[in-house]
Amino acid sequence: MGRLGAFGIFVMVIAVHWYGLQSSLSQQHAISKPKAKVHRITLSSVVVKKPKPKVEPIILPPDPEPVVEVKPIIEKPKPKPKPKKKKRVKKKKVYKPKPKPVQEKIVEDVVEPIVEQVAPIQQIDTSSIKDQYTSEIRRQIQKHLYYPKMAKRMRIQGTVRVAFRVLKDGSVTNIRVLNSTKKRLSKGAIKTLKAISLPAIPTELNEEFLDINIPIEFKLIKG
């Protein structure tokens, strides 16, 4: 409730009380007068009209004026005039008669072929060179032979056939034991071939490697 409504109710309440007091006083003094009907006024019977709230009109701001972008006027450069193409004047070809060639008599000299005498190529006996190289390998192996100590003590003798490959510089690879009488002697043959340095393959053979298959003999010197 607003202030006006509360104030109106307060005035009504005072008026009711005042009216009640006046009626009680008049009843005491009036003897011949008939009793008047008293209507009780209650707060519920009093209808207080609420004041309607004032609605203030909403004033909207005016729409902003649209901003128009002013684009600067750019003057386009005038195109340069294209140079005029000069017309090519075709020159007329003048055909001159070709002079006839003068036929000359050519005298050919008779050259006798020169035959050079070539000395006959001597054939190299590669088989003999290979045999010599193999015998040299055997001599080097027997010279640097490793005889196992236990085999010497046990007086073990025998032959071990081995196969290996000798490279161009004389190094030994692919060592294999093909046949052996005693296992101890086989170990001695393998150790010898791993430690030995053989001569390089002769250039006359023109080989990158040679596969050698030879027997190695283990003999004790009597003394």
C-alpha positions as CSV (number, residue, x, y, z in Angstrom):
1,M,0.0,0.0,0.0
2,G,1.1,3.5,-0.7
3,R,1.3,6.4,1.6
4,L,-2.1,7.8,0.5
5,G,-3.8,4.4,1.2
6,A,-2.4,4.3,4.7
7,F,-3.4,7.8,5.5
8,G,-6.9,7.3,4.2
9,I,-7.4,4.2,6.5
10,F,-6.0,6.2,9.5
11,V,-8.6,9.0,8.8
12,M,-11.4,6.5,8.5
13,V,-10.5,4.9,11.8
14,I,-10.6,8.3,13.6
15,A,-13.9,9.2,12.0
16,V,-15.4,5.9,13.1
17,H,-14.3,6.4,16.7
18,W,-15.5,10.0,16.7
19,Y,-18.9,9.0,15.3
20,G,-19.2,6.2,18.0
21,L,-18.6,8.7,20.8
22,Q,-21.2,11.2,19.4
23,S,-23.8,8.4,19.1
24,S,-23.3,7.3,22.7
25,L,-23.6,10.8,24.0
26,S,-26.8,11.5,22.0
27,Q,-28.4,8.2,23.4
28,Q,-27.8,9.3,27.0
29,H,-29.4,12.8,26.6
30,A,-32.3,11.9,24.3
31,I,-35.2,10.3,26.2
32,S,-38.2,10.6,23.9
33,K,-36.3,10.1,20.7
34,P,-36.2,6.5,19.3
35,K,-33.0,4.7,19.0
36,A,-31.3,5.2,15.7
37,K,-29.9,2.3,13.8
38,V,-26.1,2.2,14.0
39,H,-24.2,0.7,11.2
40,R,-20.8,-0.5,12.2
41,I,-18.1,0.2,9.8
42,T,-15.2,-2.2,9.8
43,L,-12.0,-2.1,8.0
44,S,-13.0,-5.0,5.8
45,S,-16.1,-3.2,4.6
46,V,-14.1,-0.1,3.6
47,V,-12.8,-0.4,0.1
48,V,-9.8,1.7,-0.5
49,K,-9.1,2.3,-4.1
50,K,-5.4,2.1,-4.8
51,P,-4.1,4.8,-7.0
52,K,-3.0,3.7,-10.4
53,P,0.7,4.0,-10.9
54,K,1.7,6.6,-13.3
55,V,3.3,5.2,-16.4
56,E,5.9,7.5,-17.7
57,P,6.3,7.3,-21.4
58,I,9.6,5.9,-22.6
59,I,11.4,8.3,-24.8
60,L,13.7,6.5,-27.2
61,P,16.7,8.4,-28.5
62,P,16.5,9.3,-32.2
63,D,18.1,6.9,-34.6
64,P,21.6,7.9,-35.5
65,E,22.0,9.2,-39.0
66,P,23.7,6.6,-41.2
67,V,27.3,7.3,-41.8
68,V,28.1,7.4,-45.5
69,E,31.7,6.7,-46.4
70,V,32.9,9.0,-49.0
71,K,35.5,7.1,-51.1
72,P,38.2,9.3,-52.6
73,I,38.0,9.5,-56.4
74,I,41.2,8.1,-57.8
75,E,41.9,9.1,-61.3
76,K,43.1,6.2,-63.4
77,P,46.3,6.9,-65.4
78,K,45.6,7.2,-69.0
79,P,47.1,4.3,-71.0
80,K,50.1,5.1,-73.0
81,P,49.5,4.9,-76.7
82,K,50.9,1.8,-78.3
83,P,53.7,2.5,-80.8
84,K,52.6,1.8,-84.3
85,K,54.3,-1.3,-85.8
86,K,56.3,-0.6,-88.8
87,K,55.3,-2.6,-91.8
88,R,58.0,-4.9,-93.0
89,V,58.7,-4.6,-96.7
90,K,59.5,-7.9,-98.2
91,K,62.5,-7.7,-100.4
92,K,62.3,-9.5,-103.6
93,K,64.9,-12.2,-104.0
94,V,67.0,-12.0,-107.1
95,Y,68.0,-15.4,-108.3
96,K,71.5,-15.4,-109.8
97,P,72.6,-18.4,-111.8
98,K,75.2,-20.5,-110.1
99,P,78.4,-20.9,-111.9
100,K,79.1,-24.4,-113.1
101,P,81.9,-26.2,-111.2
102,V,85.0,-26.8,-113.1
103,Q,85.9,-30.5,-113.2
104,E,89.4,-31.0,-112.3
105,K,91.3,-34.2,-112.9
106,I,92.4,-35.7,-109.6
107,V,95.5,-37.9,-109.8
108,E,95.4,-40.5,-107.1
109,D,98.8,-41.5,-105.7
110,V,99.2,-45.2,-105.3
111,V,100.2,-45.8,-101.7
112,E,101.6,-49.2,-100.9
113,P,100.4,-50.6,-97.5
114,I,103.1,-50.7,-94.8
115,V,103.2,-54.0,-93.0
116,E,104.7,-53.8,-89.6
117,Q,106.4,-56.8,-88.3
118,V,104.9,-57.8,-84.9
119,A,106.9,-60.0,-82.6
120,P,105.1,-63.1,-81.6
121,I,103.6,-63.0,-78.1
122,Q,105.2,-65.5,-75.8
123,Q,102.7,-67.5,-73.9
124,I,103.2,-67.7,-70.1
125,D,103.0,-71.1,-68.5
126,T,100.6,-70.3,-65.6
127,S,100.4,-73.9,-64.4
128,S,104.1,-74.0,-63.6
129,I,103.9,-70.6,-61.8
130,K,100.9,-71.9,-59.8
131,D,102.9,-75.1,-58.9
132,Q,105.8,-73.0,-57.7
133,Y,103.6,-70.8,-55.6
134,T,101.9,-73.8,-54.0
135,S,105.2,-75.4,-53.2
136,E,106.3,-72.1,-51.6
137,I,103.1,-72.1,-49.4
138,R,104.0,-75.7,-48.2
139,R,107.6,-74.6,-47.4
140,Q,106.3,-71.6,-45.4
141,I,103.8,-73.8,-43.5
142,Q,106.3,-76.5,-42.5
143,K,108.8,-73.7,-41.5
144,H,106.3,-72.0,-39.2
145,L,104.4,-75.2,-38.1
146,Y,102.8,-75.1,-34.7
147,Y,103.2,-78.5,-33.0
148,P,100.9,-78.9,-29.9
149,K,102.9,-79.6,-26.8
150,M,100.6,-82.4,-25.6
151,A,100.9,-84.1,-29.0
152,K,104.7,-83.9,-28.7
153,R,104.7,-85.4,-25.2
154,M,102.4,-88.2,-26.3
155,R,104.6,-88.7,-29.4
156,I,101.6,-88.2,-31.8
157,Q,102.4,-87.9,-35.5
158,G,100.3,-87.8,-38.6
159,T,99.0,-85.8,-41.6
160,V,96.2,-83.3,-41.7
161,R,94.7,-82.3,-45.1
162,V,93.4,-78.8,-45.1
163,A,91.7,-76.5,-47.6
164,F,91.9,-72.7,-47.5
165,R,91.8,-69.6,-49.7
166,V,94.7,-67.2,-50.3
167,L,93.8,-63.7,-51.2
168,K,95.8,-61.4,-53.5
169,D,97.8,-59.9,-50.7
170,G,98.6,-63.3,-49.2
171,S,96.1,-63.4,-46.3
172,V,94.4,-66.7,-45.5
173,T,90.7,-67.2,-45.1
174,N,88.1,-70.0,-45.2
175,I,90.2,-72.6,-43.3
176,R,88.7,-76.1,-43.3
177,V,90.1,-79.5,-42.1
178,L,89.2,-82.2,-44.7
179,N,90.9,-85.2,-43.1
180,S,92.9,-85.7,-39.9
181,T,94.4,-88.7,-38.0
182,K,94.3,-86.9,-34.6
183,K,92.2,-84.0,-33.3
184,R,95.2,-82.4,-31.5
185,L,97.0,-82.2,-34.8
186,S,94.0,-80.6,-36.5
187,K,94.1,-77.8,-33.9
188,G,97.8,-77.3,-34.6
189,A,97.2,-77.0,-38.4
190,I,94.4,-74.4,-38.0
191,K,96.5,-72.3,-35.6
192,T,99.4,-72.4,-38.0
193,L,97.3,-71.1,-40.9
194,K,95.8,-68.3,-38.8
195,A,99.2,-67.1,-37.7
196,I,101.2,-67.4,-40.9
197,S,101.7,-64.7,-43.5
198,L,102.0,-66.1,-47.0
199,P,103.6,-64.3,-50.1
200,A,101.2,-62.4,-52.4
201,I,99.8,-64.1,-55.5
202,P,102.1,-63.6,-58.5
203,T,100.9,-61.0,-60.9
204,E,101.4,-63.3,-63.8
205,L,98.5,-65.4,-62.6
206,N,96.1,-62.4,-62.7
207,E,94.0,-63.9,-59.9
208,E,92.2,-62.2,-57.0
209,F,92.4,-65.4,-54.9
210,L,93.5,-69.0,-55.0
211,D,91.9,-72.0,-53.4
212,I,94.6,-74.3,-52.0
213,N,94.2,-78.0,-50.9
214,I,97.4,-79.5,-49.4
215,P,98.4,-81.9,-46.6
216,I,100.3,-80.8,-43.5
217,E,102.7,-83.3,-42.0
218,F,103.4,-83.5,-38.3
219,K,106.7,-85.5,-37.7
220,L,108.8,-85.6,-34.6
221,I,112.6,-85.2,-35.2
222,K,114.6,-88.1,-33.7
223,G,117.2,-86.9,-31.4
